[in-house]
Amino acid sequence: MPRSKAPGPFPPTERIRRKVFQFDSVGRRELLDLLPDRLQQIPVPEPIKQKALELHAQQPKTLADLILLDTEKLISDHLTSKEAIGSKRISPAKVRTAIHKLRVALKPFVAGWVDDVTAELIPADLDERLASRELALDGKRILPSKQLLDYLCQQIGALLTQIATEFELLFEEREKLKYVVAALDHAGIENSFSKENPARFAPRVFPKD
């Protein structure tokens, strides 16, 4: 394929300008206050610190610092993707095709054609979830902005859950939602969170299927 053309709705790679986002001092302080206190006390383990240095210009000292840096990167990726896609429509047919190709590529992992250690690199339920999503897209219309926002919310939510689980910290879902919404607000990203009915926003961060 010629380098001047890119698959799907994206423009050529060389024309995509990387967005870099950082919270201001007010945003950082509010987000830190929304995290469990223990996260501000636990230093970043050395193996994680080395990986973080590959992704971030700054060196995180505590797990709370790491979460903020990871959140900034997720938001930067979101803003970059949003600009690249713009208002172009992503059709369900294209998404289903992409899912099908991914499931074919994953077959060696889910069919037992690789060793156990390699197979564990792929979440056990990924193929099942992809199949479910493929069926759910039948006859649906996809709005790029909503799709990208949902993905960002889920990524931030997953980040919080992963850290809390790995370090055995109590971090309730409603508190995670407050962090996600505050991060979006400080990044200037419009969202549908409602203080009158916050439960309606939860599925966008922690989908049940």
C-alpha positions in Angstrom: 0.0 0.0 0.0 1.4 3.5 -0.9 2.6 5.4 2.1 0.5 8.4 1.0 -2.7 6.5 1.9 -3.9 5.4 5.3 -6.5 2.7 6.0 -9.9 3.6 7.5 -10.8 7.2 8.4 -7.3 8.4 9.4 -5.2 10.7 7.4 -1.6 9.7 6.5 0.6 9.2 9.5 3.0 12.0 8.6 0.1 14.5 8.7 -1.1 13.5 12.2 0.2 16.0 14.7 0.6 14.6 18.2 -1.3 16.4 20.9 0.4 16.8 24.3 -1.8 17.5 27.3 -0.9 18.4 30.9 -3.0 19.3 33.8 -2.4 22.7 35.4 -1.6 23.0 39.0 -5.3 23.4 40.1 -6.3 20.3 38.1 -3.4 18.2 39.5 -4.3 19.1 43.1 -8.0 18.3 42.6 -7.2 15.0 41.0 -4.7 14.0 43.7 -7.3 14.8 46.3 -9.7 12.4 44.6 -7.3 9.5 44.8 -7.0 7.3 47.9 -4.4 8.8 50.3 -2.3 5.6 50.2 -1.6 6.2 46.5 0.3 9.4 47.4 2.4 7.5 49.9 3.4 4.3 48.0 6.5 4.8 45.9 6.5 3.6 42.3 8.1 0.1 42.2 11.4 0.0 40.3 10.1 -2.2 37.4 7.1 0.0 36.9 9.3 3.1 37.2 11.5 1.9 34.3 8.5 1.4 32.1 7.1 4.8 33.1 10.3 6.5 32.0 9.8 5.0 28.5 6.4 6.6 28.3 6.7 9.9 30.2 9.2 12.8 30.2 8.8 13.1 34.0 9.7 10.5 36.6 6.8 9.6 38.9 7.7 9.3 42.6 4.4 7.9 43.9 1.6 5.8 42.4 -0.5 8.9 42.5 2.0 10.7 40.3 2.0 7.7 37.9 -1.8 7.8 37.6 -1.7 11.5 36.8 1.0 11.0 34.1 -0.9 8.0 32.6 -4.1 10.0 32.6 -2.4 12.9 30.8 -1.1 10.4 28.2 -4.6 8.9 27.7 -6.0 12.3 27.2 -3.2 13.3 24.8 -4.0 10.1 22.7 -7.7 10.9 22.8 -7.1 14.5 21.5 -4.8 13.3 18.8 -7.3 10.6 17.6 -10.1 13.1 17.7 -8.3 15.5 15.5 -7.2 12.8 13.1 -10.7 11.4 12.7 -12.5 14.7 12.8 -16.2 14.4 12.0 -15.8 11.4 9.6 -18.4 8.7 10.2 -17.2 5.2 11.3 -19.6 2.7 9.8 -20.6 -0.4 11.7 -19.7 -2.5 8.7 -16.1 -1.2 8.9 -15.9 -1.9 12.6 -17.3 -5.4 12.2 -14.7 -6.1 9.5 -12.0 -4.9 11.8 -13.3 -7.1 14.6 -13.4 -10.1 12.3 -9.8 -9.6 11.2 -8.7 -9.3 14.8 -10.5 -12.4 15.8 -8.9 -14.3 12.9 -5.5 -13.0 14.1 -6.2 -14.0 17.7 -7.2 -17.6 16.8 -3.8 -19.2 17.6 -4.1 -17.6 21.1 -7.7 -18.9 21.8 -7.4 -22.2 20.0 -4.4 -23.5 22.0 -1.9 -23.2 19.2 0.6 -21.4 21.4 2.2 -22.1 24.8 0.3 -21.0 27.9 2.7 -18.1 28.8 2.1 -16.6 25.3 -1.6 -17.3 25.4 -1.9 -15.4 28.7 -0.8 -12.2 27.0 -4.4 -12.0 25.6 -7.3 -11.6 28.0 -9.2 -14.9 28.3 -12.5 -13.3 27.4 -11.3 -11.0 24.6 -12.6 -13.2 21.7 -15.9 -13.6 23.4 -16.3 -9.9 24.0 -15.3 -9.1 20.4 -17.9 -11.6 19.1 -20.5 -10.0 21.3 -19.6 -6.5 20.1 -19.7 -7.7 16.5 -23.3 -8.9 17.0 -24.3 -5.7 18.9 -23.2 -3.5 16.0 -25.7 -5.0 13.6 -27.9 -2.1 12.3 -26.3 0.4 14.6 -24.9 3.8 13.7 -21.6 4.9 15.3 -20.8 8.4 16.2 -17.0 8.9 16.3 -17.0 11.5 19.1 -19.0 9.3 21.4 -17.0 6.2 20.6 -13.7 8.0 21.3 -15.0 9.5 24.5 -16.3 6.2 25.8 -13.0 4.6 25.0 -11.1 7.3 26.9 -13.4 7.0 29.9 -13.0 3.2 29.9 -9.2 3.5 29.7 -9.0 5.8 32.7 -11.4 3.7 34.6 -9.3 0.6 33.8 -6.2 2.4 34.9 -7.7 3.2 38.3 -9.0 -0.3 38.8 -5.7 -2.0 37.8 -3.7 0.1 40.3 -6.2 -0.4 43.1 -6.4 -4.2 42.5 -2.6 -4.7 42.2 -1.8 -2.8 45.4 -5.0 -4.0 47.3 -6.4 -0.5 47.9 -10.1 0.3 48.5 -11.2 2.5 45.6 -15.0 2.5 45.2 -16.6 2.9 41.8 -18.3 6.2 42.6 -15.0 7.7 43.7 -13.4 6.5 40.4 -16.2 8.2 38.5 -15.5 11.5 40.2 -11.8 11.2 39.2 -12.7 10.4 35.5 -15.2 13.3 35.3 -12.7 15.7 36.9 -10.0 14.7 34.5 -12.4 15.3 31.5 -13.4 18.7 32.9 -9.9 19.9 33.5 -9.0 18.7 29.9 -11.9 20.7 28.5 -13.6 17.6 27.2 -17.4 17.8 27.0 -19.2 14.9 28.7 -22.7 13.9 29.7 -22.1 13.5 33.4 -25.0 14.8 35.5 -24.8 15.5 39.2 -28.5 14.9 39.4 -28.2 11.4 37.9 -24.5 10.3 38.1 -25.4 6.6 37.7 -26.2 7.2 34.0 -22.6 8.0 33.3 -21.2 4.9 35.0 -21.8 2.5 32.0 -19.5 4.8 29.9 -16.7 4.1 32.3 -17.4 0.6 33.5 -19.5 -1.1 30.8 -21.1 -4.4 32.0 -20.7 -6.3 28.7 
